[in-house]
Amino acid sequence: MPSSVLSMLTAGGALALVLALICVAQRGARWAGVARRPGASTRLLALDETLALDTRRRLVLVRCGERQCLLLTGGTQDVLLGWLP
């Protein structure tokens, strides 16, 4: 076999080994809890729903931890309507 083909095979094998090690390290980090998966539900503050009342005002349902609050936005000032159980 020519040396150029042998060096290409060696480089390809080394690249495959490095990519495999990266995948193993990523799975190990997820298993250990170091790396979080994208889209994991660990956020404390989230926007659950919005409802347009007219062209200016909206009702917004915001989740903060285990609780939800209802906001009225878009008028002269925003108003916290209340906390939901």
Backbone as XML, in Angstrom:
<?xml version="1.0"?>
<chain id="A" units="angstrom">
  <residue number="1" name="MET">
    <atom name="N" x="0.834" y="-1.162" z="0.000"/>
    <atom name="CA" x="0.000" y="0.000" z="0.000"/>
    <atom name="C" x="0.889" y="1.239" z="0.000"/>
  </residue>
  <residue number="2" name="PRO">
    <atom name="N" x="0.531" y="2.248" z="-0.800"/>
    <atom name="CA" x="1.325" y="3.479" z="-0.790"/>
    <atom name="C" x="1.199" y="4.186" z="0.561"/>
  </residue>
  <residue number="3" name="SER">
    <atom name="N" x="2.233" y="4.945" z="0.879"/>
    <atom name="CA" x="2.266" y="5.609" z="2.185"/>
    <atom name="C" x="1.188" y="6.685" z="2.307"/>
  </residue>
  <residue number="4" name="SER">
    <atom name="N" x="0.769" y="7.303" z="1.195"/>
    <atom name="CA" x="-0.274" y="8.334" z="1.273"/>
    <atom name="C" x="-1.619" y="7.720" z="1.670"/>
  </residue>
  <residue number="5" name="VAL">
    <atom name="N" x="-1.914" y="6.538" z="1.178"/>
    <atom name="CA" x="-3.163" y="5.863" z="1.540"/>
    <atom name="C" x="-3.111" y="5.439" z="3.003"/>
  </residue>
  <residue number="6" name="LEU">
    <atom name="N" x="-1.953" y="4.949" z="3.426"/>
    <atom name="CA" x="-1.792" y="4.531" z="4.812"/>
    <atom name="C" x="-1.936" y="5.720" z="5.769"/>
  </residue>
  <residue number="7" name="SER">
    <atom name="N" x="-1.379" y="6.863" z="5.403"/>
    <atom name="CA" x="-1.506" y="8.044" z="6.264"/>
    <atom name="C" x="-2.951" y="8.557" z="6.284"/>
  </residue>
  <residue number="8" name="MET">
    <atom name="N" x="-3.664" y="8.447" z="5.174"/>
    <atom name="CA" x="-5.079" y="8.836" z="5.141"/>
    <atom name="C" x="-5.910" y="7.926" z="6.038"/>
  </residue>
  <residue number="9" name="LEU">
    <atom name="N" x="-5.644" y="6.632" z="6.009"/>
    <atom name="CA" x="-6.357" y="5.692" z="6.873"/>
    <atom name="C" x="-6.044" y="5.962" z="8.344"/>
  </residue>
  <residue number="10" name="THR">
    <atom name="N" x="-4.806" y="6.275" z="8.651"/>
    <atom name="CA" x="-4.421" y="6.591" z="10.027"/>
    <atom name="C" x="-5.127" y="7.863" z="10.503"/>
  </residue>
  <residue number="11" name="ALA">
    <atom name="N" x="-5.162" y="8.883" z="9.661"/>
    <atom name="CA" x="-5.833" y="10.137" z="10.019"/>
    <atom name="C" x="-7.334" y="9.919" z="10.197"/>
  </residue>
  <residue number="12" name="GLY">
    <atom name="N" x="-7.941" y="9.141" z="9.322"/>
    <atom name="CA" x="-9.375" y="8.844" z="9.436"/>
    <atom name="C" x="-9.688" y="8.060" z="10.703"/>
  </residue>
  <residue number="13" name="GLY">
    <atom name="N" x="-8.842" y="7.100" z="11.034"/>
    <atom name="CA" x="-9.030" y="6.330" z="12.263"/>
    <atom name="C" x="-8.872" y="7.192" z="13.499"/>
  </residue>
  <residue number="14" name="ALA">
    <atom name="N" x="-7.889" y="8.093" z="13.478"/>
    <atom name="CA" x="-7.688" y="8.994" z="14.613"/>
    <atom name="C" x="-8.882" y="9.936" z="14.777"/>
  </residue>
  <residue number="15" name="LEU">
    <atom name="N" x="-9.415" y="10.430" z="13.670"/>
    <atom name="CA" x="-10.586" y="11.302" z="13.727"/>
    <atom name="C" x="-11.795" y="10.555" z="14.289"/>
  </residue>
  <residue number="16" name="ALA">
    <atom name="N" x="-12.002" y="9.325" z="13.845"/>
    <atom name="CA" x="-13.114" y="8.518" z="14.355"/>
    <atom name="C" x="-12.956" y="8.259" z="15.852"/>
  </residue>
  <residue number="17" name="LEU">
    <atom name="N" x="-11.737" y="8.013" z="16.300"/>
    <atom name="CA" x="-11.485" y="7.775" z="17.717"/>
    <atom name="C" x="-11.768" y="9.027" z="18.552"/>
  </residue>
  <residue number="18" name="VAL">
    <atom name="N" x="-11.345" y="10.183" z="18.074"/>
    <atom name="CA" x="-11.590" y="11.437" z="18.792"/>
    <atom name="C" x="-13.089" y="11.730" z="18.868"/>
  </residue>
  <residue number="19" name="LEU">
    <atom name="N" x="-13.820" y="11.528" z="17.777"/>
    <atom name="CA" x="-15.266" y="11.753" z="17.790"/>
    <atom name="C" x="-15.970" y="10.791" z="18.741"/>
  </residue>
  <residue number="20" name="ALA">
    <atom name="N" x="-15.524" y="9.549" z="18.782"/>
    <atom name="CA" x="-16.105" y="8.573" z="19.706"/>
    <atom name="C" x="-15.836" y="8.975" z="21.153"/>
  </residue>
  <residue number="21" name="LEU">
    <atom name="N" x="-14.641" y="9.464" z="21.444"/>
    <atom name="CA" x="-14.323" y="9.908" z="22.802"/>
    <atom name="C" x="-15.160" y="11.120" z="23.217"/>
  </residue>
  <residue number="22" name="ILE">
    <atom name="N" x="-15.422" y="12.021" z="22.283"/>
    <atom name="CA" x="-16.269" y="13.181" z="22.576"/>
    <atom name="C" x="-17.692" y="12.730" z="22.908"/>
  </residue>
  <residue number="23" name="CYS">
    <atom name="N" x="-18.223" y="11.785" z="22.139"/>
    <atom name="CA" x="-19.576" y="11.273" z="22.408"/>
    <atom name="C" x="-19.648" y="10.581" z="23.761"/>
  </residue>
  <residue number="24" name="VAL">
    <atom name="N" x="-18.639" y="9.796" z="24.097"/>
    <atom name="CA" x="-18.610" y="9.107" z="25.391"/>
    <atom name="C" x="-18.521" y="10.120" z="26.534"/>
  </residue>
  <residue number="25" name="ALA">
    <atom name="N" x="-17.711" y="11.155" z="26.372"/>
    <atom name="CA" x="-17.584" y="12.181" z="27.410"/>
    <atom name="C" x="-18.893" y="12.947" z="27.590"/>
  </residue>
  <residue number="26" name="GLN">
    <atom name="N" x="-19.596" y="13.223" z="26.501"/>
    <atom name="CA" x="-20.871" y="13.930" z="26.579"/>
    <atom name="C" x="-21.910" y="13.091" z="27.314"/>
  </residue>
  <residue number="27" name="ARG">
    <atom name="N" x="-22.004" y="11.818" z="26.990"/>
    <atom name="CA" x="-22.961" y="10.941" z="27.681"/>
    <atom name="C" x="-22.604" y="10.783" z="29.150"/>
  </residue>
  <residue number="28" name="GLY">
    <atom name="N" x="-21.317" y="10.709" z="29.442"/>
    <atom name="CA" x="-20.891" y="10.610" z="30.836"/>
    <atom name="C" x="-21.233" y="11.860" z="31.622"/>
  </residue>
  <residue number="29" name="ALA">
    <atom name="N" x="-21.077" y="13.024" z="31.002"/>
    <atom name="CA" x="-21.411" y="14.282" z="31.676"/>
    <atom name="C" x="-22.913" y="14.384" z="31.924"/>
  </residue>
  <residue number="30" name="ARG">
    <atom name="N" x="-23.727" y="13.947" z="30.979"/>
    <atom name="CA" x="-25.179" y="13.954" z="31.182"/>
    <atom name="C" x="-25.572" y="12.976" z="32.275"/>
  </residue>
  <residue number="31" name="TRP">
    <atom name="N" x="-24.951" y="11.816" z="32.294"/>
    <atom name="CA" x="-25.269" y="10.808" z="33.303"/>
    <atom name="C" x="-24.893" y="11.313" z="34.695"/>
  </residue>
  <residue number="32" name="ALA">
    <atom name="N" x="-23.772" y="12.016" z="34.796"/>
    <atom name="CA" x="-23.318" y="12.535" z="36.087"/>
    <atom name="C" x="-24.073" y="13.800" z="36.496"/>
  </residue>
  <residue number="33" name="GLY">
    <atom name="N" x="-24.850" y="14.381" z="35.592"/>
    <atom name="CA" x="-25.609" y="15.581" z="35.917"/>
    <atom name="C" x="-24.843" y="16.863" z="35.696"/>
  </residue>
  <residue number="34" name="VAL">
    <atom name="N" x="-23.692" y="16.794" z="35.080"/>
    <atom name="CA" x="-22.888" y="17.994" z="34.834"/>
    <atom name="C" x="-23.477" y="18.803" z="33.686"/>
  </residue>
  <residue number="35" name="ALA">
    <atom name="N" x="-23.862" y="18.139" z="32.617"/>
    <atom name="CA" x="-24.406" y="18.821" z="31.443"/>
    <atom name="C" x="-25.908" y="18.572" z="31.379"/>
  </residue>
  <residue number="36" name="ARG">
    <atom name="N" x="-26.680" y="19.635" z="31.204"/>
    <atom name="CA" x="-28.125" y="19.499" z="31.075"/>
    <atom name="C" x="-28.486" y="19.378" z="29.614"/>
  </residue>
  <residue number="37" name="ARG">
    <atom name="N" x="-29.532" y="18.644" z="29.371"/>
    <atom name="CA" x="-30.014" y="18.503" z="28.002"/>
    <atom name="C" x="-30.745" y="19.767" z="27.588"/>
  </residue>
  <residue number="38" name="PRO">
    <atom name="N" x="-30.630" y="20.141" z="26.300"/>
    <atom name="CA" x="-31.365" y="21.310" z="25.826"/>
    <atom name="C" x="-32.866" y="21.076" z="25.952"/>
  </residue>
  <residue number="39" name="GLY">
    <atom name="N" x="-33.573" y="22.082" z="26.432"/>
    <atom name="CA" x="-35.002" y="21.957" z="26.589"/>
    <atom name="C" x="-35.434" y="21.292" z="27.866"/>
  </residue>
  <residue number="40" name="ALA">
    <atom name="N" x="-34.518" y="20.994" z="28.739"/>
    <atom name="CA" x="-34.878" y="20.390" z="30.013"/>
    <atom name="C" x="-35.663" y="21.386" z="30.836"/>
  </residue>
  <residue number="41" name="SER">
    <atom name="N" x="-36.633" y="20.880" z="31.545"/>
    <atom name="CA" x="-37.544" y="21.743" z="32.292"/>
    <atom name="C" x="-36.959" y="22.108" z="33.648"/>
  </residue>
  <residue number="42" name="THR">
    <atom name="N" x="-35.883" y="22.857" z="33.661"/>
    <atom name="CA" x="-35.271" y="23.274" z="34.916"/>
    <atom name="C" x="-35.378" y="24.779" z="35.114"/>
  </residue>
  <residue number="43" name="ARG">
    <atom name="N" x="-36.096" y="25.452" z="34.257"/>
    <atom name="CA" x="-36.227" y="26.897" z="34.384"/>
    <atom name="C" x="-37.195" y="27.242" z="35.502"/>
  </residue>
  <residue number="44" name="LEU">
    <atom name="N" x="-36.881" y="28.297" z="36.203"/>
    <atom name="CA" x="-37.719" y="28.733" z="37.307"/>
    <atom name="C" x="-38.827" y="29.665" z="36.827"/>
  </residue>
  <residue number="45" name="LEU">
    <atom name="N" x="-38.558" y="30.455" z="35.804"/>
    <atom name="CA" x="-39.514" y="31.435" z="35.298"/>
    <atom name="C" x="-39.833" y="31.100" z="33.848"/>
  </residue>
  <residue number="46" name="ALA">
    <atom name="N" x="-41.148" y="30.999" z="33.520"/>
    <atom name="CA" x="-41.539" y="30.648" z="32.152"/>
    <atom name="C" x="-42.849" y="31.338" z="31.799"/>
  </residue>
  <residue number="47" name="LEU">
    <atom name="N" x="-43.014" y="31.640" z="30.530"/>
    <atom name="CA" x="-44.243" y="32.217" z="30.003"/>
    <atom name="C" x="-45.116" y="31.066" z="29.518"/>
  </residue>
  <residue number="48" name="ASP">
    <atom name="N" x="-46.251" y="30.838" z="30.188"/>
    <atom name="CA" x="-47.100" y="29.705" z="29.833"/>
    <atom name="C" x="-48.043" y="30.033" z="28.685"/>
  </residue>
  <residue number="49" name="GLU">
    <atom name="N" x="-48.807" y="31.129" z="28.792"/>
    <atom name="CA" x="-49.774" y="31.475" z="27.748"/>
    <atom name="C" x="-49.971" y="32.982" z="27.679"/>
  </residue>
  <residue number="50" name="THR">
    <atom name="N" x="-50.429" y="33.440" z="26.505"/>
    <atom name="CA" x="-50.843" y="34.835" z="26.347"/>
    <atom name="C" x="-52.177" y="34.854" z="25.620"/>
  </residue>
  <residue number="51" name="LEU">
    <atom name="N" x="-52.985" y="35.860" z="25.921"/>
    <atom name="CA" x="-54.283" y="36.017" z="25.280"/>
    <atom name="C" x="-54.475" y="37.493" z="24.967"/>
  </residue>
  <residue number="52" name="ALA">
    <atom name="N" x="-54.659" y="37.818" z="23.680"/>
    <atom name="CA" x="-54.874" y="39.208" z="23.274"/>
    <atom name="C" x="-56.323" y="39.594" z="23.562"/>
  </residue>
  <residue number="53" name="LEU">
    <atom name="N" x="-56.507" y="40.641" z="24.371"/>
    <atom name="CA" x="-57.851" y="41.128" z="24.677"/>
    <atom name="C" x="-58.322" y="42.128" z="23.630"/>
  </residue>
  <residue number="54" name="ASP">
    <atom name="N" x="-57.434" y="43.002" z="23.213"/>
    <atom name="CA" x="-57.694" y="43.942" z="22.126"/>
    <atom name="C" x="-56.350" y="44.264" z="21.485"/>
  </residue>
  <residue number="55" name="THR">
    <atom name="N" x="-56.268" y="45.360" z="20.727"/>
    <atom name="CA" x="-55.023" y="45.659" z="20.009"/>
    <atom name="C" x="-53.889" y="46.061" z="20.938"/>
  </residue>
  <residue number="56" name="ARG">
    <atom name="N" x="-54.203" y="46.512" z="22.158"/>
    <atom name="CA" x="-53.151" y="46.970" z="23.070"/>
    <atom name="C" x="-52.928" y="46.058" z="24.261"/>
  </residue>
  <residue number="57" name="ARG">
    <atom name="N" x="-53.983" y="45.473" z="24.795"/>
    <atom name="CA" x="-53.881" y="44.759" z="26.068"/>
    <atom name="C" x="-53.826" y="43.245" z="25.876"/>
  </residue>
  <residue number="58" name="ARG">
    <atom name="N" x="-53.075" y="42.601" z="26.786"/>
    <atom name="CA" x="-52.935" y="41.145" z="26.779"/>
    <atom name="C" x="-53.005" y="40.612" z="28.202"/>
  </residue>
  <residue number="59" name="LEU">
    <atom name="N" x="-53.554" y="39.419" z="28.321"/>
    <atom name="CA" x="-53.454" y="38.660" z="29.558"/>
    <atom name="C" x="-52.289" y="37.700" z="29.396"/>
  </residue>
  <residue number="60" name="VAL">
    <atom name="N" x="-51.423" y="37.662" z="30.387"/>
    <atom name="CA" x="-50.225" y="36.825" z="30.317"/>
    <atom name="C" x="-50.199" y="35.927" z="31.546"/>
  </residue>
  <residue number="61" name="LEU">
    <atom name="N" x="-50.039" y="34.630" z="31.314"/>
    <atom name="CA" x="-49.922" y="33.660" z="32.400"/>
    <atom name="C" x="-48.452" y="33.286" z="32.534"/>
  </residue>
  <residue number="62" name="VAL">
    <atom name="N" x="-47.863" y="33.629" z="33.685"/>
    <atom name="CA" x="-46.437" y="33.414" z="33.927"/>
    <atom name="C" x="-46.284" y="32.393" z="35.042"/>
  </residue>
  <residue number="63" name="ARG">
    <atom name="N" x="-45.392" y="31.426" z="34.841"/>
    <atom name="CA" x="-45.110" y="30.426" z="35.869"/>
    <atom name="C" x="-43.799" y="30.780" z="36.550"/>
  </residue>
  <residue number="64" name="CYS">
    <atom name="N" x="-43.826" y="30.806" z="37.868"/>
    <atom name="CA" x="-42.635" y="31.071" z="38.670"/>
    <atom name="C" x="-42.503" y="29.927" z="39.666"/>
  </residue>
  <residue number="65" name="GLY">
    <atom name="N" x="-41.647" y="28.981" z="39.357"/>
    <atom name="CA" x="-41.516" y="27.789" z="40.192"/>
    <atom name="C" x="-42.759" y="26.936" z="40.058"/>
  </residue>
  <residue number="66" name="GLU">
    <atom name="N" x="-43.442" y="26.699" z="41.165"/>
    <atom name="CA" x="-44.660" y="25.897" z="41.170"/>
    <atom name="C" x="-45.921" y="26.753" z="41.078"/>
  </residue>
  <residue number="67" name="ARG">
    <atom name="N" x="-45.791" y="28.063" z="41.175"/>
    <atom name="CA" x="-46.949" y="28.955" z="41.172"/>
    <atom name="C" x="-47.093" y="29.653" z="39.828"/>
  </residue>
  <residue number="68" name="GLN">
    <atom name="N" x="-48.316" y="30.145" z="39.565"/>
    <atom name="CA" x="-48.593" y="30.890" z="38.351"/>
    <atom name="C" x="-49.224" y="32.220" z="38.726"/>
  </residue>
  <residue number="69" name="CYS">
    <atom name="N" x="-48.908" y="33.251" z="37.945"/>
    <atom name="CA" x="-49.560" y="34.543" z="38.165"/>
    <atom name="C" x="-50.126" y="35.049" z="36.845"/>
  </residue>
  <residue number="70" name="LEU">
    <atom name="N" x="-51.182" y="35.843" z="36.965"/>
    <atom name="CA" x="-51.871" y="36.395" z="35.808"/>
    <atom name="C" x="-51.581" y="37.890" z="35.739"/>
  </residue>
  <residue number="71" name="LEU">
    <atom name="N" x="-51.047" y="38.342" z="34.603"/>
    <atom name="CA" x="-50.690" y="39.748" z="34.402"/>
    <atom name="C" x="-51.550" y="40.342" z="33.298"/>
  </residue>
  <residue number="72" name="LEU">
    <atom name="N" x="-51.926" y="41.603" z="33.459"/>
    <atom name="CA" x="-52.588" y="42.371" z="32.413"/>
    <atom name="C" x="-51.578" y="43.399" z="31.928"/>
  </residue>
  <residue number="73" name="THR">
    <atom name="N" x="-51.185" y="43.316" z="30.661"/>
    <atom name="CA" x="-50.153" y="44.203" z="30.121"/>
    <atom name="C" x="-50.708" y="45.020" z="28.966"/>
  </residue>
  <residue number="74" name="GLY">
    <atom name="N" x="-50.023" y="46.123" z="28.665"/>
    <atom name="CA" x="-50.325" y="46.905" z="27.478"/>
    <atom name="C" x="-51.122" y="48.165" z="27.712"/>
  </residue>
  <residue number="75" name="GLY">
    <atom name="N" x="-51.652" y="48.385" z="28.886"/>
    <atom name="CA" x="-52.386" y="49.619" z="29.168"/>
    <atom name="C" x="-51.411" y="50.713" z="29.561"/>
  </residue>
  <residue number="76" name="THR">
    <atom name="N" x="-51.885" y="51.662" z="30.357"/>
    <atom name="CA" x="-50.991" y="52.720" z="30.822"/>
    <atom name="C" x="-49.950" y="52.172" z="31.784"/>
  </residue>
  <residue number="77" name="GLN">
    <atom name="N" x="-50.311" y="51.103" z="32.499"/>
    <atom name="CA" x="-49.330" y="50.404" z="33.323"/>
    <atom name="C" x="-49.744" y="48.937" z="33.425"/>
  </residue>
  <residue number="78" name="ASP">
    <atom name="N" x="-48.785" y="48.071" z="33.671"/>
    <atom name="CA" x="-49.059" y="46.644" z="33.785"/>
    <atom name="C" x="-49.578" y="46.340" z="35.185"/>
  </residue>
  <residue number="79" name="VAL">
    <atom name="N" x="-50.477" y="45.348" z="35.266"/>
    <atom name="CA" x="-51.136" y="45.043" z="36.531"/>
    <atom name="C" x="-51.008" y="43.552" z="36.816"/>
  </residue>
  <residue number="80" name="LEU">
    <atom name="N" x="-50.630" y="43.229" z="38.056"/>
    <atom name="CA" x="-50.646" y="41.848" z="38.522"/>
    <atom name="C" x="-52.054" y="41.568" z="39.023"/>
  </residue>
  <residue number="81" name="LEU">
    <atom name="N" x="-52.790" y="40.712" z="38.298"/>
    <atom name="CA" x="-54.174" y="40.433" z="38.666"/>
    <atom name="C" x="-54.271" y="39.461" z="39.827"/>
  </residue>
  <residue number="82" name="GLY">
    <atom name="N" x="-53.293" y="38.573" z="39.948"/>
    <atom name="CA" x="-53.321" y="37.660" z="41.085"/>
    <atom name="C" x="-52.499" y="36.415" z="40.838"/>
  </residue>
  <residue number="83" name="TRP">
    <atom name="N" x="-52.295" y="35.689" z="41.942"/>
    <atom name="CA" x="-51.569" y="34.423" z="41.899"/>
    <atom name="C" x="-52.570" y="33.286" z="41.838"/>
  </residue>
  <residue number="84" name="LEU">
    <atom name="N" x="-52.303" y="32.306" z="40.994"/>
    <atom name="CA" x="-53.169" y="31.137" z="40.881"/>
    <atom name="C" x="-52.586" y="29.999" z="41.706"/>
  </residue>
  <residue number="85" name="PRO">
    <atom name="N" x="-53.456" y="29.156" z="42.257"/>
    <atom name="CA" x="-52.935" y="28.034" z="43.068"/>
    <atom name="C" x="-52.214" y="27.002" z="42.230"/>
  </residue>
</chain>
